[in-house]
Amino acid sequence: MRVSLWVLGFLGLASAALAVTDDDPNYWLSDIHGEKAQAWVKQQNVKSEAELKSGPEYAADRAAILKSLDTKDRIALGNLDHGKLYNFWQDAGHVRGLWRRAALAEYRKADPKWEVLLDVDKLDADQHKDWVFQGAQCTPSDKRCLVRLSPGGGDASEAREFDPKTHQLLADGFELAAAKSSAAYVDEDTILFATDFGPGTMTKSSYPRIMKLWHRGQKIADAKKVFEVGEDDISVRDVVLHGPGGETNARSTVLVERGVSFFQNEYYFMAADGTTTKLPLPLGVILNGATKGNLILTLREDWMGHVKGSLIAFPLHEFLKTHKMPAVAPLAAPDAHGTIDSVQPGRDAVYASVFHDVTGSVHVFKPVSGKWSDTTLDLPKGGSTTVVTADDWGTGALFTYESFLVPPTLFEDAGDGKPKAIKSQAPLFDASGMVSEQFWVTSNDGTKVPYFLIHKKTAAHDVPTILYSYGGFELSLTPWYWDDGHRPLDAGQVWLNKGGAIAVANIRGGGEFGPAWHQAALKANRQKAFDDFASVGKDLETRGFTTPAHLGIVGASNGGVLTTVTMTQHPELLNAVVSQRPLVDMLRYTRFGAGASWVEEYGDPDKPADRAYIEKYSAYQNVKPEVKYPGILFITETSDDRVTPIWARMMAAKMEAQGHDVLFNESAEGGHGPGSTNAAQADMWALSYVYLGRKLGLTAH
């Protein structure tokens, strides 16, 4: 599922009216690269690293995590295009990574021979820059590609044109300077793009306002403006859907997306001459792609007789011919315990991962005589299924199955509905003595909330336990095999096998049960997500599985709101907190980074009615010197231009001044992620596990 997550960039100070005053003693830390602020960061890093790296467990945990990330056994996932699999790969010998490809027949082999397109480590060495690869897109003829490279790993990136035959960046091709841009090929010699064109061309959320059409040979200043959104919109971006039967030409369907708010978008069809036609779609629709002249959409609201959460097909060809509302075809409509997760339209079919009670299956939908057939593929049950990729130009499609204790297996469907396992990751740890259980707990308002608990079968009580969740932005936490750097990483080796446990809570605010589960915790209802999380913590202790002395929590980004609020509202439940790249000060969050784009999620603190409920939970305003809080470790990155390191810095400084048990660590690069390299990910998670292990009393059993 392609969800439009409008995040990025620096936003200057907003109006001070009704906002928190700037006489805060920690406000100077918002000068991200300032000499004084950087000196403070260095001092904090020395302190935290001296404490956490002093014992043997840090080196051991870091080595184990890095070994798992660098292992050759990881499945090389990627995108199918014209029968080739494009993959980006990092390991010990390729720290910055290789962008490469292989024909599908070659890719199926146990040890495929890859064509290396771009060696980012070599590019770094040649240009003396710390490039971070952020993706690429090629023309249907494969003559040119647009490559995105970020300096330091932030969301702002350069766009460079690349020749896949010579494996060279082109000196005379399309090129965009580092900015929060979007760009895509309309045809071989034309790109549709939006970027920072100077003063007045960015929204208040720091995204591009203006879309232009740029033909090869033109100066960028001569590119034709085709669309513009307002300053209060989130952004404008291109949506170019390649594949046979396109509406702009034989190879693509070109749309312009106007981001009205974080979860609301308008879509416009763009003709070859740049003129646009608004499509009659609901604002809350999620566009997944196109096939057979249809746009494949997921609904966030009820529409035309289809319930929210449904997967539908909108016949674009028919609408463009008649300019009348066509009949919309249903593909799937999950019940209250289900959700549509990853969706990939291919040339001949639509593949979707459909979850029920947080376990998945893969369905194939094909147009047959005016209707859509629905086939459930024969895949393992009881874990997560992900539609990895489907070829817009062929029959191929790839899926994975994994769970907390079962490593990923990659399946291929050649178009016959009979998936075959073609690759499997070797286990990273011995799971034979472990168990993954699902429990349900009743939250404060009577809502049943599920959570997973993974632990050794012999674990019974007083178990050092990490409780993790996210609870926002419609993101689902489905079972994973511990190799996702945005969630607790490599836990099988460095936590579970030592006798620790991990609980994963599927709280409201996420997408585990469709849009309604997310919408239940928006704005004034945000407290429900916090209540759900605390209810899981209480349930773990009521069961006798763990105690407050042995319970810790971890979360990143929006999880920073969750962890710091839980710490201030329920200090009695916990003994340790790790808050990574956190959003914390909810009365100032709109003033930096991409904060202004998140008002639909949290509310606007500059509006009195919204401020009234935000200030009740915002941890920065509610932390008090006289309260005994669990110890907390903040981890962030200087180059994070999405959430920014400001909030972790200010909260750490405030808590330190109040005399609380707090550590802080900030790395220079990595952007809003777990790190630009495998080594950086290992650094961050080793710090996290060592901190939690010491606080919660983890010992090898």
C-alpha positions in Angstrom: 0.0 0.0 0.0 1.4 3.4 -1.0 0.4 5.7 1.8 1.2 9.4 1.3 3.3 10.2 4.4 3.9 14.0 4.1 7.0 14.2 6.2 10.3 16.2 5.8 12.1 19.4 6.1 12.8 22.4 8.3 10.0 24.8 9.2 10.8 28.2 10.7 9.1 29.6 13.7 5.4 29.9 13.4 3.2 32.5 15.0 3.8 32.9 18.7 0.2 33.7 19.3 -1.2 31.1 21.7 2.0 29.2 21.4 4.5 28.4 24.2 6.7 31.3 24.9 10.3 31.2 23.7 11.8 32.1 27.1 12.2 28.4 27.8 15.7 27.8 29.2 16.3 24.9 26.8 15.1 26.7 23.7 18.7 27.4 22.6 19.1 23.7 21.8 16.8 24.3 18.8 19.8 25.8 17.0 20.6 22.4 15.5 24.0 23.1 14.1 25.0 25.9 16.5 28.3 25.8 18.2 26.9 25.9 21.7 24.2 23.3 21.0 26.8 21.0 19.3 29.1 21.3 22.3 26.2 20.2 24.6 25.6 17.2 22.3 29.2 16.2 22.4 29.3 16.4 26.2 26.1 14.3 26.4 27.5 11.7 24.0 30.7 11.4 26.0 28.6 10.7 29.1 26.2 8.2 27.6 28.9 6.3 25.7 31.2 6.1 28.7 28.4 4.5 30.7 26.8 2.2 28.1 29.9 1.1 26.2 32.0 0.4 29.3 30.9 -3.2 29.8 31.5 -6.3 27.6 27.8 -6.6 26.7 27.8 -3.5 24.3 30.6 -4.9 22.1 29.0 -8.4 22.1 25.5 -7.1 21.3 26.8 -4.7 18.6 28.8 -7.5 17.0 25.8 -9.8 17.0 23.5 -7.2 15.5 26.0 -6.2 12.8 26.7 -9.8 11.9 22.9 -10.4 11.3 22.6 -7.2 9.2 25.7 -8.1 7.1 24.8 -11.7 6.6 24.6 -13.0 3.1 21.6 -15.0 4.1 19.3 -12.0 4.1 16.9 -12.2 1.2 17.6 -9.5 -1.4 14.2 -7.9 -1.9 13.4 -5.2 -4.5 11.2 -4.1 -7.3 10.3 -6.1 -10.4 10.4 -4.2 -13.7 10.4 -5.7 -17.2 11.3 -9.1 -15.7 14.3 -7.8 -13.7 14.6 -7.5 -10.0 16.2 -4.2 -8.8 17.7 -4.4 -5.3 19.7 -2.1 -3.0 22.2 -4.1 -0.9 24.4 -3.2 2.1 26.9 -5.4 3.9 30.3 -5.3 5.5 32.1 -4.9 2.2 29.6 -2.3 0.9 28.8 0.0 3.8 27.0 2.6 1.7 25.5 0.0 -0.6 25.1 -1.3 -4.1 22.2 -0.6 -6.4 22.0 -3.6 -8.6 19.7 -5.8 -10.7 19.3 -9.3 -12.1 16.9 -11.0 -14.5 14.2 -12.9 -12.7 15.5 -16.2 -13.9 19.0 -15.4 -12.5 17.5 -14.0 -9.3 15.8 -17.3 -8.5 19.2 -18.9 -8.2 20.8 -19.5 -4.8 23.7 -17.2 -5.7 22.6 -14.9 -8.5 25.1 -12.9 -10.5 24.1 -9.3 -10.2 24.7 -6.4 -12.5 25.9 -3.6 -10.3 24.5 -0.3 -11.5 25.8 2.1 -8.9 28.4 1.5 -6.2 27.6 4.2 -3.6 30.8 3.5 -1.6 32.9 4.2 -4.7 30.8 7.3 -5.5 31.5 8.5 -2.0 35.2 7.9 -2.3 35.3 9.6 -5.7 33.3 12.7 -4.7 34.4 12.8 -1.0 30.8 13.0 0.1 28.7 10.8 2.5 25.9 9.9 0.0 22.9 7.9 1.1 21.0 6.2 -1.6 17.3 6.9 -1.5 15.9 5.1 -4.5 15.8 5.3 -8.3 13.3 5.1 -11.1 14.0 4.2 -14.8 12.2 4.9 -18.0 10.2 2.1 -19.6 12.9 1.7 -22.2 15.6 1.5 -19.6 17.7 4.2 -21.3 17.8 6.5 -18.3 17.1 6.5 -14.6 16.6 9.1 -12.0 18.6 8.4 -8.9 18.0 10.1 -5.5 21.0 10.7 -3.3 20.9 12.4 0.1 23.8 14.1 1.7 24.0 12.7 5.2 20.8 10.7 5.1 18.2 13.4 5.6 15.0 13.5 3.6 16.3 16.3 1.4 18.0 14.7 -1.6 19.5 15.4 -5.0 18.0 13.9 -8.1 20.6 12.9 -10.8 20.1 11.3 -14.1 21.9 8.0 -14.6 22.8 5.8 -17.6 22.1 2.1 -16.7 24.2 0.8 -19.6 27.4 2.8 -18.9 26.7 2.8 -15.1 27.5 6.5 -15.0 25.8 9.6 -13.6 25.2 12.0 -16.5 26.8 15.4 -16.5 24.2 16.8 -19.0 21.0 15.0 -17.8 18.1 16.1 -15.6 19.4 17.2 -12.3 17.8 18.7 -9.1 19.7 20.3 -6.2 19.3 18.9 -2.7 15.7 19.6 -1.6 12.5 18.0 -0.6 11.6 17.2 -4.2 9.6 14.7 -6.2 10.4 13.8 -9.8 9.4 11.1 -12.3 9.7 10.4 -16.0 6.6 11.1 -18.1 8.4 9.7 -21.1 11.9 9.2 -22.3 12.7 12.9 -22.5 10.3 14.5 -20.1 10.1 14.6 -16.3 7.3 15.9 -14.0 8.9 17.4 -10.9 8.3 19.6 -7.9 11.0 21.2 -5.8 12.1 24.3 -4.0 12.1 27.1 -6.6 12.9 29.8 -4.1 11.0 32.1 -1.7 7.2 31.6 -1.7 7.4 28.2 -3.5 7.1 25.9 -0.4 4.2 25.2 1.8 4.1 25.9 5.5 4.9 22.2 5.9 8.1 22.9 4.0 7.1 20.9 0.9 7.0 22.0 -2.8 4.0 24.0 -3.9 4.7 24.1 -7.7 4.8 21.2 -10.2 6.5 21.7 -13.6 7.0 19.7 -16.8 10.6 19.7 -18.0 11.6 18.5 -21.4 15.1 17.3 -22.3 17.3 20.1 -23.6 15.3 22.9 -21.8 16.8 25.0 -19.1 15.1 24.3 -15.8 13.9 27.9 -15.7 12.0 27.2 -18.9 10.1 24.2 -17.5 6.3 24.7 -17.8 4.3 25.1 -14.6 1.4 22.7 -14.7 0.0 22.8 -11.1 0.2 24.9 -7.9 -1.2 24.3 -4.4 -1.7 26.7 -1.6 0.7 27.5 1.3 -1.7 25.8 3.7 -1.7 22.6 1.7 0.8 19.9 2.5 2.5 19.5 -0.9 2.2 18.8 -4.6 3.8 15.7 -6.0 3.8 13.6 -9.1 2.3 10.1 -9.5 3.4 8.5 -12.7 2.1 5.0 -13.1 4.1 3.1 -15.7 2.7 0.1 -17.6 1.0 -0.8 -20.8 -2.3 0.9 -21.5 -1.3 4.3 -20.0 -3.4 7.3 -20.7 -0.7 10.0 -21.3 1.0 7.8 -23.9 1.4 4.0 -24.4 3.6 3.7 -21.4 2.3 5.8 -18.5 -0.6 7.3 -16.6 0.3 10.7 -15.2 -1.4 12.1 -12.1 -0.8 15.1 -9.9 -1.4 14.7 -6.2 -2.5 17.7 -4.1 -1.9 17.0 -0.5 -4.7 18.7 1.3 -3.8 17.3 4.7 -1.7 14.3 5.9 -4.5 11.9 5.2 -6.4 13.8 2.5 -5.4 14.1 -1.2 -6.9 15.3 -4.4 -5.9 13.6 -7.7 -5.7 15.2 -11.1 -5.2 13.4 -14.4 -2.6 15.2 -16.5 -2.8 15.1 -20.3 0.3 15.1 -22.6 0.0 18.9 -23.0 0.1 19.4 -19.2 -3.6 20.2 -18.7 -5.2 18.6 -15.7 -8.6 17.1 -14.9 -9.7 16.5 -11.3 -10.8 13.0 -10.6 -14.0 12.4 -8.7 -12.4 10.6 -5.8 -12.9 11.0 -2.0 -10.2 13.0 -0.2 -9.3 10.1 2.1 -8.5 7.6 -0.6 -5.2 5.8 -0.8 -3.8 5.3 -4.3 -2.0 2.0 -4.7 -1.4 1.9 -8.4 -3.1 1.0 -11.7 -3.8 -2.0 -13.8 -6.0 -2.7 -16.9 -7.2 1.0 -17.0 -8.2 1.0 -13.4 -6.9 2.9 -10.4 -6.6 0.6 -7.4 -7.7 2.4 -4.2 -8.1 1.8 -0.5 -10.8 3.8 1.2 -10.4 5.7 4.5 -14.1 6.6 4.5 -17.4 5.1 3.3 -17.9 6.0 -0.3 -20.5 5.1 -2.9 -21.8 2.1 -1.0 -18.3 0.8 -0.1 -17.3 0.7 3.5 -14.1 2.3 4.8 -11.1 0.0 4.6 -12.3 -1.5 1.3 -10.1 -2.1 -1.7 -11.8 -0.9 -4.9 -11.1 -0.4 -8.6 -11.9 2.9 -10.2 -12.2 2.7 -14.0 -10.0 5.6 -15.1 -10.3 4.9 -18.8 -14.0 5.0 -18.7 -14.1 8.2 -16.7 -11.8 10.0 -19.1 -13.9 9.0 -22.0 -17.3 10.0 -20.6 -16.3 12.4 -17.7 -19.2 10.8 -15.8 -18.9 8.9 -12.5 -18.3 5.3 -13.5 -19.3 2.2 -11.6 -16.7 1.4 -9.0 -15.8 -2.3 -8.5 -15.2 -3.8 -5.0 -12.3 -6.1 -4.6 -12.2 -6.7 -0.8 -13.9 -5.4 2.3 -12.3 -6.6 5.5 -14.4 -6.9 8.7 -13.9 -5.0 11.9 -10.9 -7.3 12.8 -9.2 -7.0 9.4 -7.3 -4.6 7.3 -5.8 -4.3 3.8 -2.1 -4.0 4.2 0.5 -4.0 1.3 -1.1 -3.7 -2.2 0.8 -4.1 -5.5 -1.1 -3.9 -8.9 0.7 -5.8 -11.7 0.1 -6.0 -15.4 -2.7 -8.6 -15.1 -3.7 -8.7 -11.5 -3.8 -6.9 -8.1 -2.0 -8.5 -5.2 -3.0 -7.6 -1.7 -2.0 -8.7 1.8 -5.2 -9.0 3.8 -4.9 -9.3 7.6 -7.3 -10.7 10.2 -6.5 -10.3 13.9 -3.0 -9.2 12.9 -2.1 -12.2 10.9 -2.0 -12.2 7.1 -2.8 -13.8 3.8 -2.3 -12.8 0.2 -5.2 -12.4 -2.2 -5.0 -12.1 -6.0 -7.7 -10.1 -7.8 -8.2 -10.3 -11.5 -10.8 -8.6 -13.8 -13.0 -11.3 -15.3 -16.1 -10.4 -17.5 -16.7 -7.1 -15.8 -16.1 -8.4 -12.3 -13.1 -9.2 -10.2 -12.2 -12.7 -9.1 -10.7 -13.2 -5.6 -8.1 -16.0 -5.0 -6.4 -16.7 -1.7 -2.8 -18.0 -2.3 -1.6 -21.0 -0.5 0.9 -19.5 1.9 1.9 -20.3 5.5 -0.5 -19.0 8.2 -0.1 -17.4 11.5 2.4 -14.7 10.6 2.8 -11.7 8.4 2.4 -11.7 4.6 3.8 -8.9 2.5 3.3 -8.2 -1.2 6.9 -7.2 -2.1 6.5 -6.3 -5.8 4.5 -7.0 -8.9 5.7 -6.4 -12.4 3.8 -3.7 -14.3 5.1 -5.3 -17.6 4.7 -9.0 -16.9 3.1 -11.7 -14.8 5.7 -11.9 -12.0 4.9 -11.1 -8.3 6.8 -11.7 -5.1 5.6 -12.1 -1.5 7.2 -12.8 1.9 6.0 -14.7 4.9 7.6 -14.3 8.3 6.7 -14.3 12.0 8.5 -13.4 15.2 10.1 -16.8 15.4 10.1 -17.9 11.7 12.6 -16.2 9.3 11.3 -14.8 6.0 10.6 -17.0 3.0 10.1 -15.4 -0.4 7.4 -16.8 -2.7 6.9 -16.2 -6.4 3.6 -16.3 -8.3 4.2 -16.6 -12.0 0.6 -15.7 -12.7 -1.0 -19.1 -12.2 -2.0 -18.6 -8.6 0.4 -21.3 -7.4 3.1 -19.6 -5.4 6.5 -21.3 -5.0 9.1 -20.7 -2.3 12.2 -19.5 -4.1 14.4 -18.1 -1.2 14.5 -18.5 2.6 16.6 -16.7 5.2 18.6 -18.9 7.5 17.5 -18.6 11.2 19.5 -16.0 13.2 18.8 -17.8 16.5 17.4 -21.0 17.9 13.7 -20.5 18.4 12.9 -24.1 19.4 12.6 -23.1 23.0 10.6 -19.9 22.4 6.9 -19.1 22.0 4.9 -16.3 20.4 1.5 -15.8 22.0 -1.3 -13.3 21.3 -3.3 -11.9 24.2 -6.2 -9.4 24.4 -6.6 -6.8 27.1 -9.5 -4.5 27.9 -8.6 -0.8 27.7 -10.0 2.0 29.9 -13.1 2.5 27.6 -13.9 -1.2 27.2 -12.1 -1.7 23.9 -10.3 -5.0 23.4 -6.7 -4.5 22.4 -4.4 -7.3 21.1 -0.7 -7.8 21.8 1.9 -10.3 21.1 4.3 -11.7 23.8 7.5 -13.4 22.6 9.6 -15.2 25.2 11.3 -18.5 26.2 8.8 -21.2 27.0 10.3 -21.6 30.5 9.9 -17.9 31.3 7.3 -17.5 34.0 7.6 -14.5 36.2 9.8 -11.4 36.9 10.9 -11.6 33.2 12.8 -8.6 31.9 10.3 -7.4 29.3 10.4 -4.7 26.6 7.0 -3.3 25.6 6.9 -1.8 22.2 4.3 0.0 20.1 3.8 2.9 17.7 0.1 3.9 17.7 -0.2 6.5 15.0 -0.4 7.4 11.4 -2.3 4.3 10.4 0.9 2.2 10.6 0.4 -1.5 11.5 2.7 -3.6 13.7 2.5 -7.1 12.3 4.8 -9.9 13.2 8.4 -9.5 11.9 11.6 -11.5 12.2 13.7 -8.9 14.1 15.5 -7.5 11.1 13.7 -4.2 10.6 15.7 -1.3 12.0 12.7 0.8 12.7 11.4 -1.7 15.2 13.3 -3.6 17.9 16.1 -5.1 15.9 17.8 -8.5 16.2 16.0 -9.2 19.5 16.3 -13.0 19.0 20.0 -13.0 19.5 20.6 -10.1 22.0 17.4 -10.2 24.1 15.2 -13.3 23.8 17.9 -15.9 23.9 19.2 -14.3 27.1 15.9 -14.8 28.8 14.2 -11.5 28.1 10.8 -11.0 26.5 9.2 -8.6 24.1 5.6 -7.5 24.0 4.3 -5.8 20.8 1.0 -3.9 21.4 -1.4 -3.3 18.6 -2.9 -0.1 20.1 -5.3 2.3 18.5 -3.8 4.9 16.2 -2.3 2.1 14.1 -3.9 0.5 11.1 -4.1 -3.1 12.4 -7.9 -3.1 12.1 -8.3 -0.6 9.2 -8.9 3.1 9.1 -11.4 3.0 12.0 -8.7 1.7 14.4 -6.5 4.7 13.4 -9.2 7.3 13.5 -10.3 6.2 17.0 -7.1 7.9 18.4 -6.9 11.0 16.4 -6.6 14.5 17.9 -8.8 14.9 21.0 -9.0 11.0 21.3 -5.2 10.6 21.4 -5.3 9.6 25.1 -6.9 6.3 24.0 -3.6 5.2 22.4 -1.8 6.0 25.6 -4.4 4.2 27.7 -4.2 1.1 25.4 -0.4 1.0 25.8 -0.6 1.3 29.6 -3.3 -1.3 29.7 -1.0 -3.8 28.0 1.8 -3.0 30.5 -0.6 -3.5 33.4 -1.8 -6.8 31.9 1.7 -8.1 31.7 2.2 -7.3 35.4 -1.3 -8.6 36.4 -0.5 -11.9 34.8 2.6 -12.1 37.0 4.8 -12.4 33.9 6.8 -9.3 34.8 7.0 -6.5 37.4 7.5 -2.7 37.2 11.2 -3.3 38.1 11.5 -5.5 35.0 9.4 -3.6 32.5 10.8 -1.2 30.0 9.4 0.5 26.9 10.8 1.6 23.6 9.5 3.7 20.7 10.7 5.9 17.9 9.3 9.0 16.1 5.6 9.1 17.0 6.7 6.4 19.4 8.5 9.2 21.2 5.2 10.8 22.0 4.0 7.4 23.2 7.0 6.6 25.4 7.4 10.0 27.0 3.7 10.3 27.7 3.6 6.8 29.2 6.6 7.7 31.4 4.9 10.9 32.8 1.5 9.4 33.2 2.4 5.9 34.5 5.9 6.1 36.1 4.8 3.4 38.5 4.6 0.9 35.7 8.1 1.1 34.4 11.8 1.0 35.2 13.3 2.0 31.8 12.5 4.0 28.7 14.3 4.2 25.4 13.0 7.0 23.1 14.5 7.1 19.7 14.2 10.1 17.3 11.3 11.2 19.4 8.6 13.8 19.0 8.0 15.1 22.5 6.9 18.8 22.9 3.4 18.7 21.5 2.8 22.4 22.1 5.7 23.3 19.8 5.7 20.4 17.4 4.3 22.4 14.4 7.2 24.8 14.5 10.1 22.6 13.3 10.6 19.8 10.9 7.5 18.5 9.2 5.4 19.2 12.2 2.9 21.4 10.4 1.8 18.5 8.2 0.8 16.4 11.2 -2.1 18.6 12.5 -4.6 16.1 11.2 -3.1 13.5 13.5 -2.6 15.5 16.7 -4.5 18.7 16.4 -3.2 22.3 16.2 -1.7 23.6 19.4 -2.2 27.2 18.2 -5.9 26.6 18.4 -7.3 27.0 21.9 -9.6 24.0 21.7 -6.9 21.7 20.4 -4.3 23.1 22.8 -6.6 22.3 25.7 -6.4 18.5 25.2 -2.8 18.5 23.9 -1.4 20.2 26.9 -3.0 17.6 29.2 -0.7 14.9 27.8 2.4 16.6 26.3 5.3 15.1 28.2 7.5 18.2 28.0 5.0 20.3 29.8 4.0 17.5 32.3 7.4 16.2 33.5 7.8 17.3 37.1 10.9 17.5 39.4 9.2 16.0 42.4 8.1 12.8 40.6 10.2 9.6 40.5 10.4 8.6 36.9 12.0 5.5 35.3 15.4 6.0 33.7 15.3 7.2 30.1 17.7 7.1 27.2 17.1 9.5 24.3 18.6 8.6 20.9 18.5 10.9 17.9 20.3 12.2 14.8 21.6 15.7 13.9 20.6 15.2 10.2 17.0 14.3 11.0 15.1 16.9 9.0 11.7 15.3 9.7 11.1 15.2 13.5 14.5 16.9 14.1 16.7 16.3 17.2 15.3 19.4 18.9 12.7 17.6 21.0 15.0 14.9 22.4 17.6 17.6 23.3 15.2 19.8 25.1 13.5 17.0 27.0 16.8 15.5 28.0 18.0 18.9 29.2 14.8 19.6 31.1 14.8 16.2 32.8 18.5 16.5 33.7 17.9 19.9 35.2 15.1 18.5 37.3 17.4 15.8 38.6 16.0 12.8 36.8 17.9 9.7 35.6 18.5 10.6 31.9 21.0 9.8 29.2 21.2 11.3 25.7 23.0 10.2 22.5 23.0 11.9 19.1 24.7 10.7 16.0 25.6 13.0 13.2 24.0 11.3 10.2 21.2 8.9 9.5 18.3 11.3 9.0 15.0 10.1 10.4 15.9 6.5 10.4 17.9 3.9 12.3 21.1 4.8 10.6 22.6 5.2 7.1 24.7 2.1 7.4 24.4 -1.3 9.0 27.1 -0.3 11.5 25.0 2.8 12.5 22.0 0.6 13.1 24.0 -1.7 15.2 25.4 1.2 17.2 21.9 2.5 18.0 20.3 -0.8 18.9 23.3 -2.0 21.0 23.0 1.2 23.1 19.3 0.5 23.5 19.6 -3.1 24.5 22.5 -2.5 26.9 20.6 0.3 28.6 17.4 -1.8 28.9 19.3 -4.9 30.0 21.0 -3.1 32.8 17.9 -1.3 34.0 15.6 -4.4 33.8 18.1 -6.9 35.2 18.5 -9.1 32.2 20.8 -12.1 32.7 21.4 -15.2 30.6 19.1 -18.0 31.6 
